[in-house]
Amino acid sequence: MSKKSKRTADAAVLEAEVPVVEAETPVVPVEIDSEVQADNAKARSVVAVGYKTRYAERAANAGIRRKAAQRSTWDWLAQTIAGECLVGKDRLDVDRFIALLDKNGVDHSRWTNRSKGWEGRLRMTGRLALQRVVAECGLLQALDGETLEAPAEWVAKHTH
């Protein structure tokens, strides 16, 4: 048997052995939070209205009510940052976020602007810098000292 036909035969055997998994419970879409809708309608923003709308719709269609999910990509890193740094009603704990940046070697010393909206700019700029660091090494250092491995598909998407 040639190598090509052997690979094809092996693949057929593997496919036959894959167990059939029953479908999960269907996701029930939810309403987009009214506060998120109001924020999305604001024209003067760093984030384009189209992106903000897409984030909110993606989360709502996935059945996620959290404002944080409706305001971000809600990918692996966004969910991990939320778990580490959000308090109360999805508010960013700036001290915890800066500690997370420090723990992962992100230099934030030049982001000292404290004018209106500074927390949002810090969160967005810090996330992008953290994203680059995590994508390069494939690991995120959590605040509790745990090392989290980034999913391979996430790393592939964010490696430039």
C-alpha positions, 0 to 999 in steps of 0.5 A: 500500500502506498503512503498516500493510500495508507494515510487515507485509510488511517484517516477513515479509521479515525473518523469512524472512531469519533464518538457522536456527541449530542447537541448542546442546549440551544443558546437563547439570545438576550437583549442588548443592555440598554446602557451598552446601547446608549454607549454604542450610539455615542459618536465620539469614541475611540472604538468605531460604532460598527465594532461596538455594535458587533461586540454587543450583538455577538454577546447577545446572540450567544445569550450573554447578558454581562455588559463586559461581554457586550463591550468587548471581543469576549475572547479568551484574553478578555474573559481571563482579564474579566475574571482577574480584574473586574469587580462589582457591576463589571467595573475595571479594578485599575490596581488589579489590572496594572498588577496583571500588566506588571506580572506579565512584563508589560511596561505601562509607565508612559500611560500617565494621562488621567484626563476624562476616559483614561480608564478606558484608554488604559484598559484598551491599550493595556489589553493590546500590549498584554495580548502581544506579550501573551501571544508571543510566549503563549502564557499568561501569568495570573495574579494568584501566581498561576500560569495560564496557557493560551489556547492555540487558536487564540495564539495563532490569531494574535501572533503577527 
